[in-house]
């Protein structure tokens, strides 16, 4: 049976390792960002089982102790170990970000692909709705939605997913519209591909490098959005461990010299956003078939 010319050959384990090594040489910041993302995923999965202290256990007698051998990041005002809370918070923040970006990516990509492929009234109608949503500051939209619906984790996920939709709709719509008349797409049509099969098995896989960059950027934004909502009191509620809550609780102690209460959660948040932004370029290099 003849192989489908539009389906890329599966990468072998050796080729993947070779491309990772090439990435480490050609794009060290991107490779480092991927390592940081992998470390965060490890912390999210195994963190609660390997942290040295119970993140919810209080001991007021040891409150606001500076970093030491017993408490690497110090303790907060209730004597809770900040290192354990920062590590455990990774699970909640990544869960919110991945869930929200996953929803917006699937829905936005499907809508954008249909708009770019069909055009006409569907494209114009969706385009106007996207323009209206993008006319407002997206964080303010998320604030309004969470304030109206209630500050639960589910509502934070839905609000973050909705404000991320325009990015995927616009990117996918533009890419599909630019490629729908390409020679290789027409060749697939002559080969018997129907519209939906052509769109979702030929065109969309070709957009993976572009979507990978957008997903990576939006993951960083989603983490920052969830932390921002928690920082202003509209996100996850205490005593849950979440980077925005930890930073908000520690902000009041900066002026009195207990800098570690806010600095370490803030650095974790900064590292996550920075890593996701740089990881987009690395994923593009790994997924782009022209670089294989």
C-alpha positions as CSV (number, residue, x, y, z in Angstrom):
1,X,0.0,0.0,0.0
2,X,1.4,3.4,-0.9
3,X,2.2,5.7,2.0
4,X,0.2,9.0,2.3
5,X,2.5,11.7,1.1
6,X,0.9,14.2,3.4
7,X,1.6,12.2,6.6
8,X,5.1,12.8,8.0
9,X,7.2,9.7,8.8
10,X,7.1,8.8,12.5
11,X,10.2,10.0,14.3
12,X,12.4,7.3,15.8
13,X,13.7,7.5,19.3
14,X,17.2,8.1,17.9
15,X,16.0,11.0,15.8
16,X,14.2,12.6,18.8
17,X,17.4,12.4,20.9
18,X,19.4,13.8,18.0
19,X,17.0,16.7,17.6
20,X,17.1,17.4,21.4
21,X,20.9,17.4,21.4
22,X,20.9,19.8,18.4
23,X,18.4,22.0,20.2
24,X,20.7,22.2,23.2
25,X,23.5,23.4,21.0
26,X,21.5,25.7,18.7
27,X,19.0,27.1,21.2
28,X,20.4,26.8,24.8
29,X,17.7,29.1,26.4
30,X,15.0,27.1,24.7
31,X,16.5,23.8,25.9
32,X,16.8,25.2,29.4
33,X,13.2,26.4,29.3
34,X,12.1,22.9,28.4
35,X,14.0,21.5,31.3
36,X,12.4,24.0,33.6
37,X,9.0,23.0,32.3
38,X,9.8,19.3,32.8
39,X,10.9,20.2,36.4
40,X,7.6,22.0,37.0
41,X,5.6,19.0,35.7
42,X,7.6,16.7,38.0
43,X,6.9,19.0,41.0
44,X,3.2,19.1,40.1
45,X,3.0,15.3,39.9
46,X,5.2,14.2,42.8
47,X,5.6,17.4,44.8
48,X,3.1,16.7,47.5
49,X,4.8,13.3,48.2
50,X,8.4,14.6,48.4
51,X,8.2,18.0,50.1
52,X,9.9,18.0,53.5
53,X,7.0,19.5,55.5
54,X,3.2,19.5,55.4
55,X,2.3,22.6,53.5
56,X,-0.7,23.2,55.6
57,X,0.8,22.5,59.0
58,X,1.1,25.6,61.2
59,X,3.5,26.4,64.0
60,X,3.2,30.0,65.1
61,X,6.2,29.7,67.4
62,X,8.4,29.4,64.3
63,X,6.6,32.1,62.3
64,X,8.5,34.3,59.9
65,X,11.8,32.5,60.3
66,X,14.4,33.3,57.6
67,X,15.7,30.7,55.1
68,X,17.7,28.0,56.9
69,X,18.8,24.4,56.6
70,X,15.4,23.3,58.1
71,X,13.3,25.6,56.1
72,X,15.0,26.4,52.7
73,X,12.7,29.3,51.9
74,X,11.9,30.2,55.4
75,X,8.5,30.2,57.1
76,X,5.4,32.4,56.8
77,X,3.5,34.2,59.5
78,X,1.8,31.0,60.6
79,X,5.0,29.0,60.6
80,X,4.3,27.0,57.5
81,X,7.2,25.9,55.4
82,X,7.3,28.2,52.3
83,X,9.4,25.8,50.2
84,X,6.8,23.0,50.6
85,X,4.0,25.4,49.8
86,X,5.7,26.8,46.7
87,X,6.3,23.2,45.4
88,X,2.8,22.0,46.2
89,X,1.3,25.1,44.6
90,X,2.8,24.0,41.2
91,X,0.2,21.3,40.9
92,X,-2.8,23.7,41.2
93,X,-1.3,26.5,39.0
94,X,-0.4,24.1,36.3
95,X,-3.7,22.2,36.5
96,X,-5.6,25.5,36.0
97,X,-3.3,26.7,33.2
98,X,-3.3,23.3,31.3
99,X,-7.1,22.9,31.7
100,X,-7.8,26.4,30.5
101,X,-5.4,26.4,27.6
102,X,-6.5,22.9,26.5
103,X,-10.1,24.0,26.4
104,X,-9.4,27.3,24.5
105,X,-6.9,25.5,22.1
106,X,-9.4,22.8,21.1
107,X,-12.4,25.1,20.8
108,X,-10.5,28.0,19.3
109,X,-8.7,25.9,16.8
110,X,-11.8,24.2,15.6
111,X,-13.7,27.5,15.2
112,X,-10.8,29.2,13.6
113,X,-10.3,26.4,11.1
114,X,-13.9,26.4,10.1
115,X,-13.9,30.1,9.6
116,X,-10.7,30.1,7.5
117,X,-12.0,27.2,5.4
118,X,-15.6,28.3,4.9
119,X,-15.2,32.1,4.9
120,X,-18.4,34.0,4.3
121,X,-20.9,34.9,7.0
122,X,-19.4,32.5,9.5
123,X,-16.0,34.1,9.2
124,X,-17.4,37.6,9.4
125,X,-19.7,36.9,12.4
126,X,-17.0,35.1,14.4
127,X,-14.5,37.8,13.5
128,X,-16.8,40.5,14.9
129,X,-17.3,38.6,18.2
130,X,-13.5,38.2,18.5
131,X,-13.0,41.9,17.9
132,X,-15.5,42.8,20.6
133,X,-13.9,40.5,23.1
134,X,-10.4,41.7,22.3
135,X,-11.6,45.4,22.7
136,X,-11.6,44.9,26.5
137,X,-8.6,44.3,28.7
138,X,-8.6,40.5,28.9
139,X,-7.7,40.4,32.6
140,X,-10.5,42.7,33.4
141,X,-12.9,40.4,31.5
142,X,-11.6,37.4,33.6
143,X,-12.1,39.5,36.8
144,X,-15.7,40.3,35.9
145,X,-16.5,36.7,35.0
146,X,-15.0,35.3,38.2
147,X,-16.6,38.0,40.4
148,X,-20.0,37.2,38.8
149,X,-19.8,33.4,38.9
150,X,-17.8,33.0,42.1
151,X,-14.1,32.4,42.8
152,X,-13.9,28.7,42.4
153,X,-11.2,26.8,40.5
154,X,-13.7,25.7,37.8
155,X,-14.8,29.3,37.2
156,X,-11.1,30.5,37.0
157,X,-10.5,27.8,34.4
158,X,-13.5,28.8,32.3
159,X,-12.7,32.5,32.5
160,X,-9.1,31.9,31.5
161,X,-10.2,29.6,28.6
162,X,-12.6,32.2,27.3
163,X,-10.2,35.1,27.3
164,X,-7.7,32.9,25.4
165,X,-10.1,31.9,22.7
166,X,-9.4,34.8,20.4
167,X,-5.7,34.0,20.0
168,X,-6.4,30.5,18.6
169,X,-9.3,31.6,16.5
170,X,-7.3,34.3,14.8
171,X,-4.1,32.3,14.4
172,X,-5.9,29.2,13.0
173,X,-8.2,31.2,10.8
174,X,-5.3,33.1,9.2
175,X,-3.2,30.0,8.6
176,X,-6.0,27.9,7.2
177,X,-7.1,30.8,4.9
178,X,-3.6,31.2,3.6
179,X,-3.1,27.5,2.9
180,X,-6.5,26.2,1.7
181,X,-5.6,26.9,-2.0
182,X,-2.1,25.6,-1.8
183,X,-1.0,23.0,-4.4
184,X,-0.5,20.2,-1.8
185,X,-4.0,20.8,-0.4
186,X,-5.5,20.6,-3.9
187,X,-3.5,17.5,-4.6
188,X,-5.0,15.9,-1.4
189,X,-8.5,16.9,-2.6
190,X,-7.9,15.2,-6.0
191,X,-6.8,12.2,-4.0
192,X,-10.3,11.8,-2.6
193,X,-10.1,13.7,0.6
194,X,-13.4,15.3,1.7
195,X,-13.6,18.8,3.2
196,X,-13.5,17.8,6.9
197,X,-10.9,15.1,6.4
198,X,-8.8,17.5,4.4
199,X,-9.1,20.2,7.0
200,X,-8.4,18.1,10.2
201,X,-6.0,15.5,8.8
202,X,-4.0,17.5,6.3
203,X,-4.2,21.2,7.1
204,X,-4.3,21.3,10.9
205,X,-1.3,18.9,11.4
206,X,0.7,21.4,9.3
207,X,-0.1,24.1,11.8
208,X,1.4,22.3,14.8
209,X,4.5,24.4,15.0
210,X,2.4,27.6,15.1
211,X,0.0,26.2,17.6
212,X,2.8,24.9,19.8
213,X,4.2,28.4,20.1
214,X,0.7,29.8,20.9
215,X,0.0,27.1,23.5
216,X,3.3,27.8,25.2
217,X,2.8,31.5,25.4
218,X,-0.8,31.1,26.6
219,X,0.3,28.6,29.3
220,X,2.5,31.4,30.8
221,X,-0.3,33.9,30.5
222,X,-2.8,31.4,32.1
223,X,-0.5,30.9,35.1
224,X,-0.1,34.6,35.5
225,X,-3.8,35.2,35.1
226,X,-4.7,32.6,37.8
227,X,-2.0,34.1,40.1
228,X,-3.2,37.6,39.4
229,X,-6.8,36.7,40.3
230,X,-5.7,35.1,43.5
231,X,-3.4,38.1,44.4
232,X,-6.4,40.4,44.3
233,X,-8.7,38.0,46.2
234,X,-10.7,36.7,43.2
235,X,-8.9,33.5,42.7
236,X,-8.2,30.4,44.8
237,X,-9.1,30.8,48.4
238,X,-6.7,30.3,51.3
239,X,-5.3,28.2,52.9
240,X,-4.8,26.5,49.5
241,X,-1.2,26.7,48.3
242,X,-1.1,28.8,45.1
243,X,1.6,31.2,43.9
244,X,-0.7,34.3,43.7
245,X,-2.0,33.7,47.3
246,X,1.5,33.1,48.6
247,X,2.8,36.3,47.0
248,X,-0.2,38.3,48.2
249,X,0.2,37.0,51.8
250,X,3.9,37.8,51.7
251,X,3.6,41.3,50.3
252,X,2.6,42.8,53.6
253,X,5.9,41.7,55.2
254,X,8.3,43.1,52.6
255,X,8.5,46.5,54.3
256,X,9.2,44.9,57.7
257,X,12.2,42.9,56.4
258,X,10.6,39.5,55.9
259,X,11.3,39.5,52.2
260,X,11.4,35.7,51.7
261,X,7.7,35.3,52.3
262,X,6.8,37.0,49.0
263,X,10.1,36.7,47.1
264,X,10.2,33.0,46.7
265,X,6.6,32.5,45.5
266,X,7.1,35.5,43.2
267,X,10.3,33.9,41.7
268,X,8.5,30.6,41.1
269,X,5.8,32.5,39.2
270,X,8.4,34.5,37.2
271,X,10.3,31.3,36.4
272,X,7.1,29.6,35.2
273,X,6.1,32.4,32.9
274,X,9.6,32.9,31.6
275,X,10.0,29.2,30.9
276,X,6.8,28.8,29.0
277,X,7.6,31.8,26.8
278,X,11.0,30.5,25.9
279,X,9.7,26.9,25.5
280,X,7.6,28.0,22.5
281,X,10.6,28.6,20.3
282,X,12.1,25.3,21.4
283,X,8.9,23.4,20.5
284,X,8.8,25.2,17.1
285,X,12.3,23.9,16.4
286,X,11.4,20.3,17.5
287,X,8.0,20.1,15.7
288,X,8.8,22.0,12.4
289,X,9.2,19.2,9.8
290,X,11.6,21.4,7.8
291,X,14.1,21.1,10.6
292,X,14.0,17.3,10.9
